[in-house]
Amino acid sequence: MAEAFGNYVGGRFLPAASGRAFENRNPADASDLVGRFADSAADDVAAAVAAARQAFPAWKRTPAPKRGEILYRAAEILVRRKEDFARDMTREMGKVLAETRGDVQEAIDMTYYMAGEGRRQFGHTTPSELRDKFQMSVRMPVGVAGLVTPWNFPMAIPSWKAMPALVLGNTVVLKAAPDTPLSSLNLVRVLEEAGLPPGVLNLVTGGAEAGAALVGHPDVAIVSFTGSTATGRKVSETAARAFKHCHLEMGGKNVIMVMEDADLDLAVDGAVWGGFGTSGQRCTAASRVVVHASVYEAFARRFVERAQKLRIGNGLDPATEMGPVINETQLRKTESYVAIGKQEGATLLCGGRRCSEGDLARGCFFEPTVFGAVTPAMRIAREEIFGPVVSLIPVGSLEEAIEVGNATDYGLSASIYTRDISKAFRAMQEMFTGIFYVNAPTIGAETHLPFGGTKGTGNGHREACVQALEVFSEWKSIYVDFSGGLQRAQID
């Protein structure tokens, strides 16, 4: 019998009020039941928000350095349990152990980083224009933060949101993705063990009903959402009606530009990792590779050879290089885009089918897929697939590569492979993306630089680094007049 897991509300684990639960199964082997989790609804969300609201005054008054110390202890626990948490994550979402270890490491890095911000929540002091007057600005927590997180980075992304929110003095309700609730639960347990007071961090599991209830709850002061652009638009509209703070991190259709002077072996390495890491299920995945016509054939040949040799299987097997997609729905979506690509006239160079032989038939596996002779107008070159499908687009110049690279509704990540420093800086300047790489793929962001994108990727905010503090805090300007008389700014 698989273990049953409840919501974490006010320091206690509770079943859903309705008694409903859902199954969490291994996408590499549907017979492997990871556990049963509370299928939450509005009542469960309301209880979690009430617990967070009750805990807020005391947590707000806890000195920020003390809040940081709790996060530091949590990071130390994550270090000790990294391997166990990585194996849990591979089992519930499929990506290979090297990647899930990286996911946990990202949570470690973010937790250590934000622990330090307990002593670095700097404001500003400035000279006044008047005599005997002191002025400064300080940060304030916003209140209850509602966090809605995806399944592809089920420990890293919750940490990107929860750690800055907590160190600033906010309380949190985390709605975990229904495909990966165990990893988020593991993170919550770590923070509980580190000494986080009851009610400061609450977890609800479930699907869209729970997410909508959290976003729309009147006592939630800020919503931070990572997911699809379509859902993000709904989140934004709901938040706007109540004037909530709203942070959105959404889709991407990222590009690698391979110039005629590129190191092709290095570019192929980057395109394979960028396109097929996490089975293409990253918002930063390199789903488009724009290649200069003079090296297009050579690049395509080497890239296809490498894609065909990737070892597909259960991510717990050390020999596996690419795991499954997350579920049957995503598998069918990937199949549908392969059909669209064929209909549009792109050339299928390899892959294009679900894996149905041997042990792979028990999971949601899809072959690494490469389309050639793709044009920028094709849907496979414009729409986010979120699967192991890469489109190769030939171009005749750097200027055309930049034009094609920018010709999507998204603006998250881009990269260029070139030995020419002028080309690198020209692309760096002209690409309208939140992240840019030179001679590296479009994946690989680190926690101490801001993460996020332009256009349909986000709404102007950033995660990670000190920029994350802006999402979860308000500024207060303070003026202290010790002159003993009335002084009027801009007049006296």
N, C-alpha and C positions, 0 to 999 in steps of 0.2 A: 504494500500500500504506500503510495507516494505521500510525502509530508504535506500537510495543509498549512498555509501561511495566511495570517490576517493582516489588516491594516495596522499601522503604528500611529496611535492617536493619544496624545497626552501622556506619553510614556508607557502605554499599554498596547499589547497586540490584541486586536478585536476582529471578529469575523464581520463580513458585510451585514448591514442591518437586515437585508432581505434574506440572508442565508445563502445567497448565490455564490458560486465559485466558478472559475474557469481553469482549464488545463494549460500548462506550459510544457510544450514538448520540444525535444531536440530536433532542429531542422535537418540535421544530418542523419537522423534515424527516428522516424515517427513513432516507433515502438517504445522509445525511451521517454518516460514521463518524468519531467524534472520536479513537478509539484503542482499543487492546486492552490490558487490564489483568490483572495476576496474580489468579487465582481462588484465594484462599488458603484453607488448611485448618488443622487443629490443629498440624501440624508447622511451618508458617510462623509461626503465632502464637507457638509455643514458642521459635523462634529469635529472634524480636523481643523477647520477654520476657527471654530470657537475655542479650541484648545490653544491654537497659535495666538489668537487675540488675547486670551487670558494670560499667556506667558509673556506677552510683549513688554508690559511696563517694567517688570523685573529684569528682563534680558537687556532692555534698552539702558537701564541704569547700571548694569554690570560694566565695570571699566573695560574699555576696548582691549588693553593689553591682556586682561584675564580671558576675554573671549578668544584672543589669539592663542593663548596658552592651551586652551582646549583643542583648538584646531591642530596645534603642533603635536599634541598627544595622539590625536586621530591619525595624523600622517605617520607617526611612528608605528602605530598598530597596522596601518595599511602596508607598510614596508615588511613587517613580519609575516603578514598573511597574503602577500602578493600572489604566490603560486596557487594557493587554494582558491582565491577569488578569480584568478585567470582561468582556471580549469572549470569553475562554475560558469563563467561567462561563455567559454567556448561551447560548453554543453548546451546552454540555452539559446545562443544566437549564432553559433557556427563558425565564426572566423578562427583562424589558426592560432595556436598557443602563443606564437611570437607576437601576434597582433594583440591578443587579449592581455598579455603581459604589458604591452605598451599602453593599453587602455588603462589598466590599473596604475601604471607608472605615471600617466598623465594626471590621474586623480591625486597621487602622492605629490607630484610637483605643484599642482594647484593648491593643495591643502597647506603645504609648507609655505608657498608664496603668500597666500592670504593670511596665514598665521602671523607673518611678519608685518602685515598691514595693520595688525592690532596696535602697533607702536608707530605707525607711519601714516595715520589719517590726517595728512597735513592740510591746514587751511592757509589763509593769507593774512598778513598784517600789512597795512599801508599807512603812510603818513596822511593825516587829515589836512584839509585846507584851512582848518580853524585851529586856534590856540587851545591848549589844554583839553584836547579831545583825542581819544584812542579808538581805533577801529580794527576789526578783524572779521574773518569769515570762518565758519566751522561746518562740518558735515552733520546731518541728522539722518537717522534711519527713517524709512518711509512707513513701515508698519508690517502687515502680513504680506509676504511674497508668495504668489502662486506660481510654481514651476512646472511646466509641461515638457517632458523630455522624450527623445526618440530611442529606438532600440539599437541603433548601429554603434553607439558609444555609450553603453548603459551605466558606466561608472564615471567616465571622464566628463561627459556633458553635465550630469547632475552636479558634479563637483565644480565645474565652471560657474554654475549658477548659485549653488547653495553656499559655497565658501565665502564669496564676497558678501552675499546677503547676510550671512550670520556674523561675520566679523564686524560689520557695520552696525549690528544691533537689531536687525530685522528678525522676525520669526518666519518660519517657512512651512508651506504645505507643498510637498512634492507629489505629482501625479506621474507614476512610472509608466513606461510603455508596456502594454500588455504582452508583448513578445519577450520582454526581458525584465520581469519584476524582481527576480532573485538578486541580480547584481546591484540594483538600487537598494534593495533591502539590506544587502551586505554593507553598503556604505552607511546606511542609517544605523545599523547595529554598531558599527565602529564608532560613530559619533556619540552614541549612547554610552558605550564603554569608556570613551574618553572623558565623560563627565558633562555632556550637554544636558541641561535641565529638562525635565518633562515638558512637553508642549512647544519647545523652541523649534524642533524639527519634527514634522509629521509626514507620514507616507500613506497615500491611498493608491490602490492598484485597480485597474479596470480599463475600460475603453473610452470611446468618444463621449458617452453620457457623463462619466466622471470628469473628463477634461472640460466639457462645456459648463458643468456646474461650478467648477473651480474658477474658470475665467469670468463667469458671470456673477460670482458671489459678491454682494455689496461690501463685505468686510475685507476683501482682498484689495490691497492698495496698489500692488504692482504685479503684472503678469510678465513672465519671461518664457517664451515659447521657442522651441526648435522643432521644425518639421517641414511639411510641404508648403509651398507658396499659397496654394488654394486654401488650406486650413489657416495659414497665417493671416490671410486677408480677413477671414471670419473672426479670428481672435482680435485683430486690430479694430474691426468695426464694433465688436462687443465692448472692448475696453474704452473706445472713444466715447461711446454713449454715456459712460460713467466717469469720464475724465481720469481714468486710471493711467498710471505709468505703464508703458507697454514696450517690451523689447522683443524683437523678432529676428530669428536666425533661420533662413529658409533655404531654397534650392540653389543649385548651381549647374552650369553647363560649361565646365572648365576646359581650357585649351592648353596644349603644349605646342609651341611653334618650333619646328626643326628647320634651321637655315642651311644653306648649301655648304657652309664651312663648319658645320657641327661635327663633333665626335659622334659618329653614328652608333657605335657600340654603347657609349654612355647614354645617348638619346633613347635607344631601344630599352636599355635597363630601366630608365625613368618611365617610359611609356608603359612597360609591362607592370611595374609596381604601381604607377598612378592609375592605370586602367583596370587592373584586376586585383589589387589589394582590397581586402574585405569584399571580394567578389563584385567590385564596382559600386558597393553600397556606402559610399561616402559623399557628403555634399561637396567635397573638394576633388572627387574622382576625375581623372583625366579622360573624359569620354569623347573628346575631340583631339585629334592630332593633325595639325596643319603642317604640311611638309613641302619644302621647296621642290619644284618640279624636277630640278636637276639631280636630286638624290631620292626622289619619291620611290622609284622602283627598288632601289637597293634597301631603303629603309623598310618598305612594305614587306619585302621578302624576309628580312631578318626578324622583323616584328612578328610576322605570322608563324615563322618557325619556332620562336620562343613561346608564343601563346599556345601552340599545339602541344608543346612539351610540358606544360604546367601539370603538376600532379594534383588531381582533384580528389578530395576525400574528406573523411572526418577530421576536423581540426585538432583533435586530441592525438592524432597520429603524427609523430615528429616528421615523417616524410611528406606530409601533405603541404602543398603550396597554396591551394585555393579551396576554401570550404564551400558550403551551400549558400544559396540566397535564403532569406529569413523565413519565408513561408510559401505556401502554395499560391497565394494571391500574387506575390511578387514574381514567382516563377511564371505565372500566366501573363503577367504584364510584360515581362521580358520577351516571352514568346510572341506576344502581339507586336512588339516593336521590331522584332526580326522580320515578321511578315510585312510590316509597313515599309521597312527598308528595301525589301525585295520589290514591293509594288512601286516604290519611288524610282527604281532603276539603279540603286546602288549594287555593287558587286560583292557578294558574300565570299570573303576570302578564306574564312575558317569558322568552325563552330556553328552556332545557330540552332542547337537542339538541346533539349533537356537530356540529362544522363539517365539511362534506363536499364543499365546492365549491372549485374552483380549487386554488391552492397549499396551502390549509388542509387539503385531503384527505390530504396527505403527512405531517401531524403529528397531535399529540394535542390538538386544539383543542376547547373546549367553550364554548358561548354563555354570556355573563353571564346568570344565572338569578335571578328574583325570585319568591318565593311570597308571596301575600297571604292575609289571614284565617287566619293560623296560630294555633293554640292551644298553650299551654305543654306540654301532654301529648303532642303529636305527636313522633314520632321525629326529624323534620327540625329540631325545636326543641331537642332534647336531645342528639343524637349528633353527634360531630365528623365532618363530611363531607370536609373538606380539599379543597375545590374551589370554583368560582365560583358558589356557591348561597347566597342570603340569604333569610331568613324574616322577614316583617313581622308583628308581633304587636300588635294594638290593646289599650290599657289605659285605665282611667278616672281614674287618679291617680298621683302620685309613689309612694305607698305600694305600690300594685299593681305599678308598674314595678320597684321594688326587690325585691318578692317574686318576680316572674317572673325578674328578672335573677339572683337567687340560686338559682333552682330548677333547677340542673343538678348533675351529678357533678363539675364542674370549677370552678376558681376562679382563672383566670389574670388576665384583663384585663376592665375595664368602663369605660364612659364615659357622661357625661350632657351633653346640650345644653340649656342654660337660661340666661336672663338674670337669674335670681333667685339671689342668693348663698346664701340659706337653703336652697333646694333642692339646690344644688351641695354644700354642706357636709353636709346630711342624707344624700345619696346616698354621698358620700365616706366617711361614718362607718358606714353600714349595709351597704355592699356588701362581701362577704367574698371579696375578690380580692387577689392580690399586687400588682396594678398598677391605677391608676385615673386617668382623664383627665377634665378639664372642658373642654367646647367643643373637643374634639379626638377623633379616632377612637381605636380600641383598639390601634393599631399605632404605633410610633415611639419605643420605649424607647431610652435613651442609656446609654453604658457606665459612667457614674459614679454611677448609682443601681442598687440591687440588682434583679435580674430573676428572677422565678419566681412560683409561685402556690400556692394552697391546695387542699385536698381531692384529687381525682383528678389534679390537675395536677402535684403534686410531693410530696416527702417532707420538706419543712421547710427545705431548704437553698436558697441563692440563688447565682446567677451574677452576674458583673460586680461593680464597685465593690470595696471592701475586704472585703465579705462573702464574696467568692470565696476569699479566703485561708483562711477557716474550713474550707472543703471540703477543701483540700489540705494541711492542716497539723495537727499535734498540739501541745498546750501542755505545757510542762515548767515546774514550779515549783521554784525553787532557793533553799535556805536556807544561809547562811554564818554560822556561829557563831564569833566571834573572842574570846569571853569567857575562854577557857582552862579552863572547867569545864563540867560537865554542867548544862544547862538544859532543863527539861521544859515544853513548851508546854501551856497550860491548867492547869498544876499549880503551877509556881513563880510 
